[in-house]
């Protein structure tokens, strides 16, 4: 096992250190992706994988790979070096079509021109789009009426079925993804489906799930999430358990929507339909009236217990710090049926330090924060949560001329922005807001760090918010000395100078683009290679 991991660390193209066999890795030269394939990829997981194959962004690993740490190690390494997305076609312990595995669905690529290409393919976009274009795409459903899904009588996810005592989660190749994990996490990138008692709101969301026993998984749930809101509505009805489904390998656009802060009460299936301009195709579950994507790879069906709990964790998560023994009581979910496609694929996420789909999806919350600020007439013209901060910071670009029209003070403005944003679900994962003038390119992390280091006086230009919802998975919240991990831990760093609150900007950056006349810049660039200065 460790030898294949070592091989992955060096790159998939090099020979294996295994003595008994060489890894069978299928690759192909990039091919042109048609416009129709690009559109279809956001609505079908297998089409998405085929588009990655055509992009030259898929590594098909055909030799046997062990779900006990080996799959996790390869996927984690892929995230850290921006390698091709791995498709494991021969997972040890898989049988009767359960299951192959796939990782890094929304990680980055190594080629700078297509850095966000894999994320773009999740949303039906060309591979060379910018991060800003991706964020704008996630908001495409906002100004359109929700589009009801199309309910089919059958679908690929019904090709195979298991019920009751046929199911033993211990006999399925549930992966142990990190060495410090407290158990096998069968759910890291699937979509949970829950519905309110009156069926007016169906929520799709992603939260991790660990195998507890042969028929139950224990999942991480904490207050403030939409799933907990639905749970509370059922508790008010006096129920002990409620219908639940978990769909894995769903349409990629739906997977991203399930991770986004879609407004409370909005059903993700309808939102995705509006975003892509086409109804999602769903099928009814075997054991309840819940609907799941018809082309899902795997569907678990059963019940969510509102009273029974078990220890969940530890799990080495996306903020990149692991504390031994960090386990807590969380709800149990019973699996009473499994339906699945032929030769099913289980998507897995192996979070850690940057950059994986945990960070790309968390960073997309900035688009919702921008929409929120505009709705409340704040002079915010753009927002981005830098991937380098794992989505923990959100940089806000401020129109200083409109700011001046407000005739406000820095302290008043910081308080207004913080009270609005930090009390909204869109900022659940965001702990620091940074205010910048429009001269700072908030999409360039070097610019963000430079401006933060030079414009924000510690303590004086900051406003700490403790009476707002906190994010307990932040290490300093759960393991620091600050008190209640569910409240506070948020701050605004104001990187605007006082003169900018008056609409003035009597300063400039010191760099090649701003310190020299255009003709000098052009002459230098034209002679750059001739002077032997080109790094290539």
C-alpha positions as CSV (number, residue, x, y, z in Angstrom):
1,X,0.0,0.0,0.0
2,X,2.6,2.5,1.0
3,X,4.6,1.9,-2.1
4,X,1.7,2.9,-4.4
5,X,1.2,6.0,-2.2
6,X,4.9,6.9,-2.7
7,X,4.4,6.5,-6.4
8,X,1.4,8.8,-6.3
9,X,3.5,11.3,-4.4
10,X,6.0,11.4,-7.2
11,X,3.4,11.5,-10.0
12,X,1.1,9.0,-11.6
13,X,3.3,8.7,-14.7
14,X,6.3,7.1,-13.0
15,X,6.9,3.4,-12.4
16,X,5.5,1.8,-9.2
17,X,7.7,0.5,-6.4
18,X,5.6,-2.6,-6.1
19,X,7.5,-5.7,-7.0
20,X,4.5,-7.9,-7.8
21,X,2.8,-5.7,-10.4
22,X,2.9,-2.4,-12.2
23,X,-0.1,-0.1,-11.8
24,X,-2.4,-0.1,-14.7
25,X,-3.2,3.6,-15.4
26,X,-5.3,4.6,-18.4
27,X,-4.6,8.0,-19.9
28,X,-5.5,9.6,-23.2
29,X,-4.6,12.7,-25.1
30,X,-6.9,15.7,-24.6
31,X,-9.8,15.8,-27.0
32,X,-12.2,18.6,-27.9
33,X,-15.3,18.8,-25.7
34,X,-18.4,19.6,-27.6
35,X,-20.8,22.4,-26.5
36,X,-23.4,19.8,-25.7
37,X,-21.0,17.7,-23.6
38,X,-20.0,20.8,-21.7
39,X,-23.7,21.5,-20.9
40,X,-24.6,17.9,-20.1
41,X,-21.6,17.5,-17.7
42,X,-23.2,19.7,-15.1
43,X,-26.3,17.4,-15.1
44,X,-24.8,13.9,-15.2
45,X,-21.9,12.6,-13.1
46,X,-20.7,10.1,-15.7
47,X,-20.7,12.7,-18.5
48,X,-18.7,15.0,-16.2
49,X,-16.1,12.2,-15.7
50,X,-16.0,11.7,-19.5
51,X,-15.5,15.4,-20.1
52,X,-12.5,15.3,-17.6
53,X,-11.2,12.3,-19.6
54,X,-11.4,14.4,-22.8
55,X,-9.8,17.3,-21.1
56,X,-6.8,15.1,-20.2
57,X,-7.7,15.6,-16.6
58,X,-8.5,12.1,-15.5
59,X,-6.2,9.3,-14.3
60,X,-8.0,5.9,-14.5
61,X,-6.3,3.6,-12.1
62,X,-7.1,0.0,-13.0
63,X,-5.0,-2.0,-10.6
64,X,-6.5,-2.9,-7.2
65,X,-6.3,0.0,-4.7
66,X,-7.1,-0.5,-1.0
67,X,-9.8,1.7,0.5
68,X,-8.0,1.5,3.9
69,X,-5.8,4.7,3.6
70,X,-4.4,4.1,0.1
71,X,-7.3,5.7,-1.7
72,X,-7.3,8.6,0.8
73,X,-3.5,9.1,0.4
74,X,-3.7,9.3,-3.3
75,X,-6.7,11.7,-3.3
76,X,-5.0,13.9,-0.7
77,X,-1.8,14.1,-2.7
78,X,-3.7,15.0,-5.8
79,X,-5.2,18.0,-4.0
80,X,-1.8,19.2,-2.8
81,X,-0.1,19.0,-6.2
82,X,-3.1,19.7,-8.4
83,X,-2.8,16.4,-10.3
84,X,-5.4,14.7,-12.4
85,X,-8.6,13.5,-10.9
86,X,-8.3,9.8,-10.0
87,X,-10.9,7.2,-10.9
88,X,-10.3,3.9,-9.1
89,X,-11.8,1.2,-11.2
90,X,-10.6,-1.7,-9.0
91,X,-11.3,-1.1,-5.3
92,X,-10.3,-3.9,-2.9
93,X,-13.5,-5.4,-1.4
94,X,-15.8,-4.1,-4.1
95,X,-18.4,-6.7,-5.3
96,X,-21.6,-6.8,-7.2
97,X,-21.1,-3.3,-8.5
98,X,-20.4,-1.7,-5.1
99,X,-18.3,0.3,-5.9
100,X,-15.6,2.1,-7.8
101,X,-14.3,5.4,-6.4
102,X,-13.6,8.8,-7.7
103,X,-11.8,11.8,-6.0
104,X,-11.1,15.5,-6.4
105,X,-14.3,16.4,-8.2
106,X,-13.8,20.2,-7.6
107,X,-10.0,20.5,-7.0
108,X,-7.7,22.6,-9.1
109,X,-5.6,21.9,-12.1
110,X,-1.8,22.4,-12.5
111,X,-2.0,24.3,-15.8
112,X,-2.5,28.0,-14.9
113,X,-4.7,28.8,-17.9
114,X,-7.2,26.2,-16.7
115,X,-6.5,26.4,-13.0
116,X,-10.3,26.3,-12.2
117,X,-11.2,24.1,-15.1
118,X,-12.4,21.1,-13.1
119,X,-14.7,23.4,-11.0
120,X,-15.9,25.0,-14.2
121,X,-16.9,21.6,-15.7
122,X,-19.2,21.1,-12.7
123,X,-21.1,24.1,-13.8
124,X,-21.2,23.6,-17.6
125,X,-18.6,26.2,-18.2
126,X,-15.4,26.2,-20.5
127,X,-12.3,25.1,-18.8
128,X,-10.5,28.4,-19.1
129,X,-12.9,30.6,-17.1
130,X,-11.9,32.8,-14.2
131,X,-12.9,32.3,-10.6
132,X,-15.0,35.4,-10.8
133,X,-17.0,33.8,-13.7
134,X,-17.5,30.7,-11.7
135,X,-18.8,32.7,-8.7
136,X,-21.2,34.6,-11.0
137,X,-22.4,31.3,-12.4
138,X,-23.4,30.0,-9.0
139,X,-25.8,33.0,-8.7
140,X,-27.5,32.5,-12.1
141,X,-30.5,31.0,-10.4
142,X,-31.2,34.0,-8.2
143,X,-33.0,36.2,-10.7
144,X,-35.0,33.4,-12.3
145,X,-38.1,31.6,-11.0
146,X,-37.5,28.2,-9.4
147,X,-37.8,25.4,-11.9
148,X,-39.7,22.4,-10.7
149,X,-37.9,19.1,-11.3
150,X,-39.2,16.5,-13.7
151,X,-40.2,13.3,-11.9
152,X,-39.5,10.1,-13.8
153,X,-41.0,6.7,-13.2
154,X,-37.5,5.1,-13.3
155,X,-33.9,5.9,-13.7
156,X,-30.3,4.5,-13.7
157,X,-30.1,4.7,-9.9
158,X,-32.7,1.9,-9.8
159,X,-30.7,-0.6,-11.8
160,X,-29.8,-2.6,-8.7
161,X,-31.5,-2.8,-5.3
162,X,-30.7,-4.1,-1.8
163,X,-33.0,-4.1,1.2
164,X,-33.0,-4.7,4.9
165,X,-30.7,-7.5,6.1
166,X,-29.1,-7.7,2.6
167,X,-27.2,-4.6,3.7
168,X,-24.0,-4.7,5.8
169,X,-22.0,-1.5,5.6
170,X,-19.0,-3.4,7.1
171,X,-18.9,-5.6,4.0
172,X,-18.8,-2.7,1.6
173,X,-15.5,-1.0,0.9
174,X,-16.2,2.1,3.0
175,X,-12.9,4.0,3.0
176,X,-10.7,5.0,5.9
177,X,-9.5,8.3,4.4
178,X,-6.9,9.6,6.9
179,X,-4.7,7.9,9.5
180,X,-6.3,9.9,12.3
181,X,-10.0,9.3,11.4
182,X,-12.1,7.6,14.0
183,X,-13.8,5.3,11.4
184,X,-14.7,4.7,7.8
185,X,-16.4,7.6,6.1
186,X,-18.7,6.4,3.5
187,X,-20.2,9.9,3.1
188,X,-17.9,12.8,2.3
189,X,-19.3,14.0,-1.1
190,X,-22.9,12.9,-1.3
191,X,-26.1,14.9,-0.9
192,X,-28.4,14.3,2.0
193,X,-32.1,14.8,1.2
194,X,-34.5,15.9,4.0
195,X,-38.0,17.4,3.8
196,X,-40.2,19.5,6.1
197,X,-43.3,17.8,7.6
198,X,-45.6,19.8,5.3
199,X,-43.3,19.0,2.2
200,X,-43.0,22.7,1.4
201,X,-39.2,22.6,1.5
202,X,-36.8,19.9,0.5
203,X,-33.2,20.5,1.5
204,X,-30.1,19.0,-0.1
205,X,-26.9,19.4,1.9
206,X,-23.5,17.8,2.3
207,X,-22.4,16.7,5.8
208,X,-20.0,13.9,6.6
209,X,-21.1,10.4,7.7
210,X,-19.1,7.6,9.4
211,X,-20.0,4.0,9.5
212,X,-21.4,3.2,13.0
213,X,-22.6,-0.4,12.6
214,X,-23.8,-2.7,9.9
215,X,-26.9,-0.6,9.1
216,X,-26.3,2.9,10.5
217,X,-24.0,5.8,9.9
218,X,-23.4,8.7,12.3
219,X,-23.3,12.2,10.7
220,X,-22.0,15.6,11.8
221,X,-24.9,18.1,12.3
222,X,-24.7,21.4,14.2
223,X,-27.2,24.2,14.7
224,X,-27.5,26.8,12.0
225,X,-27.5,24.4,9.1
226,X,-30.6,23.9,7.0
227,X,-30.7,20.2,8.0
228,X,-31.0,21.2,11.7
229,X,-33.8,23.6,10.9
230,X,-35.7,20.8,9.2
231,X,-35.0,18.5,12.2
232,X,-36.4,21.1,14.5
233,X,-39.7,21.3,12.5
234,X,-40.1,17.5,12.9
235,X,-39.3,17.7,16.6
236,X,-42.0,20.2,17.0
237,X,-44.4,17.6,15.5
238,X,-43.3,15.1,18.2
239,X,-41.5,12.7,15.8
240,X,-38.6,10.4,16.8
241,X,-37.4,9.7,13.3
242,X,-37.9,11.1,9.8
243,X,-37.5,9.9,6.2
244,X,-34.0,10.4,4.8
245,X,-32.0,9.7,1.7
246,X,-28.4,10.1,0.7
247,X,-27.6,10.4,-3.0
248,X,-24.0,9.9,-4.1
249,X,-22.6,10.7,-7.5
250,X,-25.4,13.2,-8.3
251,X,-25.4,15.9,-11.1
252,X,-22.2,18.0,-10.4
253,X,-24.2,21.3,-10.4
254,X,-26.5,19.8,-7.7
255,X,-23.5,18.8,-5.7
256,X,-22.1,22.3,-5.7
257,X,-25.5,23.8,-5.0
258,X,-25.9,21.5,-1.9
259,X,-22.7,23.0,-0.6
260,X,-23.7,26.6,-1.3
261,X,-25.6,28.8,1.1
262,X,-28.8,28.7,-0.9
263,X,-31.4,30.8,1.0
264,X,-33.5,29.2,3.7
265,X,-36.7,27.7,2.3
266,X,-35.4,27.3,-1.3
267,X,-35.2,23.7,-2.5
268,X,-31.8,23.1,-4.2
269,X,-33.4,20.9,-6.9
270,X,-35.5,23.9,-8.1
271,X,-32.6,26.3,-7.7
272,X,-30.3,24.1,-9.9
273,X,-33.1,23.8,-12.5
274,X,-33.3,27.6,-12.7
275,X,-29.5,28.0,-12.8
276,X,-29.0,25.5,-15.7
277,X,-32.3,26.3,-17.5
278,X,-33.5,22.8,-17.4
279,X,-35.5,20.8,-14.9
280,X,-33.6,18.2,-12.9
281,X,-34.8,14.7,-13.5
282,X,-35.7,13.0,-10.2
283,X,-37.2,9.7,-9.1
284,X,-39.1,8.7,-6.0
285,X,-37.3,6.7,-3.4
286,X,-38.3,3.1,-2.7
287,X,-39.3,3.6,0.9
288,X,-40.6,7.2,1.1
289,X,-41.8,10.1,-1.0
290,X,-38.4,11.8,-1.1
291,X,-37.1,12.5,-4.6
292,X,-33.4,11.9,-5.6
293,X,-31.6,12.5,-8.9
294,X,-32.5,9.8,-11.3
295,X,-28.9,9.4,-12.6
296,X,-27.4,9.2,-9.1
297,X,-24.7,6.6,-8.8
298,X,-25.8,5.3,-5.4
299,X,-28.7,6.1,-3.1
300,X,-29.0,5.2,0.6
301,X,-32.6,5.3,1.9
302,X,-33.8,5.1,5.5
303,X,-34.5,7.2,8.5
304,X,-32.8,10.0,10.5
305,X,-33.2,9.4,14.2
306,X,-34.1,12.5,16.2
307,X,-33.2,10.9,19.5
308,X,-30.5,8.3,19.0
309,X,-26.9,9.5,18.8
310,X,-23.4,8.0,18.7
311,X,-19.8,9.3,18.7
312,X,-18.7,10.8,15.4
313,X,-15.1,11.5,14.6
314,X,-12.3,12.4,14.8
315,X,-12.1,13.3,11.1
316,X,-9.1,15.1,9.6
317,X,-11.0,18.0,8.1
318,X,-10.5,20.9,5.6
319,X,-9.0,23.5,8.0
320,X,-5.9,21.4,8.2
321,X,-5.5,20.8,11.9
322,X,-6.2,17.4,13.7
323,X,-6.8,17.0,17.4
324,X,-6.6,13.4,18.7
325,X,-9.8,12.2,20.3
326,X,-11.9,15.0,18.8
327,X,-15.2,13.1,18.7
328,X,-18.7,14.2,19.7
329,X,-22.2,12.8,19.9
330,X,-24.2,13.2,16.7
331,X,-27.4,11.8,15.1
332,X,-27.6,8.3,13.7
333,X,-29.1,7.5,10.3
334,X,-30.4,4.0,9.5
335,X,-29.9,2.5,6.0
336,X,-32.9,0.4,5.0
337,X,-32.3,0.3,1.2
338,X,-29.5,0.9,-1.2
339,X,-30.2,1.4,-4.9
340,X,-27.4,1.9,-7.4
341,X,-26.3,2.0,-11.0
342,X,-24.4,-0.8,-12.8
343,X,-20.7,-0.5,-11.9
344,X,-21.4,2.3,-9.5
345,X,-18.9,5.0,-8.5
346,X,-18.6,6.4,-5.0
347,X,-17.3,10.0,-5.0
348,X,-15.0,10.7,-2.0
349,X,-13.5,13.9,-0.6
350,X,-10.3,13.8,1.4
351,X,-10.0,17.2,3.0
352,X,-6.9,18.7,4.5
353,X,-4.7,21.6,3.7
354,X,-5.4,23.4,0.4
355,X,-6.7,22.8,-2.2
356,X,-9.6,20.4,-2.5
357,X,-13.4,20.6,-3.1
358,X,-13.9,21.5,0.6
359,X,-12.1,24.8,-0.1
360,X,-13.5,25.6,-3.5
361,X,-17.1,25.0,-2.4
362,X,-16.6,26.9,0.8
363,X,-15.1,29.8,-1.1
364,X,-18.2,30.1,-3.3
365,X,-20.1,31.5,-0.3
366,X,-18.5,34.9,-1.2
367,X,-21.0,35.2,-4.1
368,X,-23.9,34.9,-1.7
369,X,-22.3,37.5,0.6
370,X,-22.0,39.9,-2.3
371,X,-25.6,39.4,-3.2
372,X,-26.6,40.0,0.4
373,X,-24.7,43.2,0.6
374,X,-26.2,44.5,-2.6
375,X,-29.7,43.7,-1.4
376,X,-29.1,45.9,1.6
377,X,-27.6,48.8,-0.5
378,X,-24.1,48.5,0.9
379,X,-21.4,50.0,-1.4
380,X,-19.8,46.5,-1.9
381,X,-18.9,45.9,-5.6
382,X,-17.2,42.5,-5.3
383,X,-16.4,39.7,-2.9
384,X,-14.1,36.8,-2.9
385,X,-13.1,34.2,-0.2
386,X,-9.4,33.5,-1.1
387,X,-8.7,29.7,-1.5
388,X,-5.5,30.3,0.4
389,X,-7.5,31.0,3.5
390,X,-9.7,27.8,3.0
391,X,-12.7,30.1,2.6
392,X,-12.1,31.4,6.2
393,X,-11.6,35.0,5.0
394,X,-13.8,37.0,2.6
395,X,-12.4,40.1,1.0
396,X,-14.9,42.9,0.1
397,X,-14.2,45.5,-2.5
398,X,-15.8,48.8,-1.5
399,X,-16.9,51.6,-3.8
400,X,-15.4,54.6,-1.9
401,X,-17.4,57.2,-3.7
402,X,-20.7,55.6,-2.7
403,X,-19.2,55.0,0.7
404,X,-18.6,58.8,1.0
405,X,-22.2,59.4,0.2
406,X,-23.3,57.4,3.2
407,X,-21.5,60.0,5.5
408,X,-20.7,57.2,7.9
409,X,-17.7,56.6,10.2
410,X,-15.4,53.6,10.0
411,X,-16.7,52.2,13.2
412,X,-20.3,52.6,12.2
413,X,-19.7,51.0,8.8
414,X,-17.8,48.0,10.2
415,X,-20.6,47.4,12.7
416,X,-23.3,47.6,10.0
417,X,-21.5,45.2,7.6
418,X,-20.6,42.7,10.3
419,X,-24.1,42.6,11.9
420,X,-25.6,41.9,8.5
421,X,-23.2,39.4,7.1
422,X,-22.2,37.5,10.2
423,X,-25.8,36.9,11.1
424,X,-26.5,35.4,7.7
425,X,-26.0,31.7,6.9
426,X,-23.8,32.6,3.9
427,X,-21.0,33.6,6.4
428,X,-21.2,30.5,8.6
429,X,-17.7,29.4,7.5
430,X,-16.3,32.9,7.2
431,X,-14.6,34.3,10.2
432,X,-12.9,37.4,8.9
433,X,-14.2,40.1,6.5
434,X,-11.7,42.4,5.0
435,X,-12.7,45.8,3.6
436,X,-10.6,47.1,0.6
437,X,-10.7,50.0,-1.8
438,X,-11.1,49.2,-5.5
439,X,-7.3,49.7,-6.1
440,X,-6.8,46.3,-4.4
441,X,-7.3,43.2,-6.7
442,X,-9.1,41.0,-4.2
443,X,-8.7,38.0,-6.6
444,X,-5.0,38.2,-6.1
445,X,-4.0,36.9,-2.7
446,X,-0.7,38.7,-2.8
447,X,-2.6,41.9,-3.1
448,X,-4.9,41.0,-0.2
449,X,-2.0,40.2,2.1
450,X,-0.1,43.3,1.0
451,X,-3.0,45.6,1.7
452,X,-4.0,43.9,5.0
453,X,-0.4,44.2,6.2
454,X,-0.1,47.9,5.3
455,X,-3.5,49.4,5.9
456,X,-5.1,47.7,8.9
457,X,-3.8,48.8,12.3
458,X,-4.3,45.8,14.7
459,X,-7.0,46.5,17.2
460,X,-7.7,50.0,16.0
461,X,-9.0,49.2,12.6
462,X,-10.7,45.9,13.6
463,X,-14.1,45.1,15.0
464,X,-14.6,41.8,16.8
465,X,-18.1,40.2,16.8
466,X,-18.8,37.7,19.6
467,X,-22.6,37.8,19.6
468,X,-23.1,36.2,16.2
469,X,-23.3,32.5,15.2
470,X,-19.8,30.9,15.3
471,X,-18.3,28.0,13.3
472,X,-17.3,25.3,15.9
473,X,-15.1,23.4,13.5
474,X,-12.6,26.3,13.4
475,X,-9.8,25.0,15.6
476,X,-9.5,28.1,17.6
477,X,-13.2,27.9,18.4
478,X,-13.3,24.2,19.5
479,X,-9.9,24.0,21.0
480,X,-8.9,27.6,21.9
481,X,-9.7,29.4,25.1
482,X,-12.3,31.8,23.8
483,X,-15.5,30.3,25.4
484,X,-18.6,29.1,23.5
485,X,-17.5,27.5,20.2
486,X,-20.9,28.1,18.8
487,X,-20.9,31.9,19.2
488,X,-18.6,34.6,17.9
489,X,-15.0,34.3,16.8
490,X,-15.6,36.7,13.9
491,X,-13.9,39.9,13.0
492,X,-13.8,42.7,10.4
493,X,-10.4,44.0,9.3
494,X,-10.8,47.5,7.8
495,X,-8.1,48.1,5.2
496,X,-9.7,51.4,4.1
497,X,-7.8,54.6,5.0
498,X,-9.9,57.3,6.7
499,X,-9.6,59.4,3.5
500,X,-11.3,56.7,1.5
501,X,-14.4,57.2,3.7
502,X,-14.4,60.7,2.2
503,X,-14.2,59.2,-1.4
504,X,-10.6,60.3,-1.8
505,X,-7.5,58.2,-2.8
506,X,-4.4,60.3,-2.5
507,X,-2.0,57.3,-2.7
508,X,-1.0,54.7,-5.2
509,X,0.8,51.3,-5.4
510,X,4.5,51.1,-5.9
511,X,5.1,48.6,-8.7
512,X,5.9,48.2,-12.4
513,X,2.4,49.0,-13.6
514,X,1.9,52.2,-11.7
515,X,5.3,53.7,-11.1
516,X,6.4,54.2,-14.8
517,X,4.9,55.8,-17.9
518,X,3.2,53.5,-20.4
519,X,5.8,54.0,-23.0
520,X,8.6,53.0,-20.6
521,X,6.7,49.8,-19.7
522,X,6.1,48.9,-23.3
523,X,9.8,49.5,-24.2
524,X,11.0,47.3,-21.2
525,X,8.6,44.5,-22.1
526,X,9.5,44.6,-25.8
527,X,13.2,44.2,-25.0
528,X,12.8,41.8,-22.0
529,X,13.7,38.6,-23.8
530,X,16.5,40.2,-25.8
531,X,18.1,41.4,-22.5
532,X,18.1,37.8,-21.4
533,X,15.6,38.4,-18.5
534,X,12.9,35.9,-19.5
535,X,12.8,33.2,-16.8
536,X,12.1,30.6,-19.5
